[in-house]
């Protein structure tokens, strides 16, 4: 599994950071960073929730 961020869509709303703080971080410049782009499979439920709740649909999962 690999997490993808569409930088053209992402507004760094930080919804994903609330769901998976070990995987996502928004810096002081309001830029989203994926802390682990290839997380373990055990984290899939968190990643799927973050993808589903992204208000701009900027996140996706590539298998």
C-alpha positions as CSV (number, residue, x, y, z in Angstrom):
1,X,0.0,0.0,0.0
2,X,1.2,3.5,-0.9
3,X,-0.4,6.8,0.1
4,X,-0.7,9.4,-2.7
5,X,-1.4,13.1,-2.2
6,X,-2.7,15.2,-5.1
7,X,-0.9,18.5,-4.3
8,X,-3.2,20.4,-6.7
9,X,-6.2,19.4,-4.6
10,X,-4.7,19.3,-1.0
11,X,-5.6,22.4,1.1
12,X,-3.9,21.0,4.2
13,X,-7.2,20.9,6.2
14,X,-5.6,18.5,8.6
15,X,-8.5,16.1,8.7
16,X,-6.1,13.2,8.0
17,X,-3.8,14.3,10.8
18,X,-6.6,13.9,13.3
19,X,-7.3,10.4,12.0
20,X,-3.8,9.1,11.5
21,X,-1.3,11.4,13.3
22,X,1.5,8.8,12.9
23,X,1.1,9.1,9.1
24,X,0.3,12.7,8.3
25,X,1.5,16.1,9.5
26,X,0.8,19.7,8.5
27,X,3.7,22.0,9.0
28,X,3.8,25.7,10.0
29,X,3.5,26.7,6.3
30,X,0.3,24.7,5.9
31,X,1.9,22.0,3.8
32,X,0.8,18.4,4.3
33,X,3.6,15.8,4.8
34,X,3.1,12.1,4.6
35,X,5.4,10.7,7.3
36,X,5.2,7.1,6.1
37,X,4.1,6.8,2.4
38,X,4.2,3.0,2.6
39,X,2.7,2.2,6.0
40,X,2.2,-1.4,7.3
41,X,-0.9,-3.2,6.2
42,X,-2.2,-3.1,9.8
43,X,-2.7,0.7,9.4
44,X,-5.0,0.3,6.3
45,X,-8.2,1.0,8.3
46,X,-6.7,4.4,9.4
47,X,-5.5,5.2,5.9
48,X,-8.8,4.3,4.4
49,X,-10.7,6.5,6.9
50,X,-8.3,9.4,6.1
51,X,-8.8,9.0,2.4
52,X,-12.6,8.8,2.8
53,X,-12.8,11.9,5.0
54,X,-10.4,14.1,3.0
55,X,-12.6,17.2,2.2
56,X,-10.9,17.8,-1.1
57,X,-10.4,14.1,-2.1
58,X,-6.7,14.7,-2.3
59,X,-5.6,11.4,-0.8
60,X,-5.6,8.0,-2.4
61,X,-4.2,4.5,-1.8
62,X,-2.2,2.7,-4.4
63,X,-1.9,-1.1,-3.9
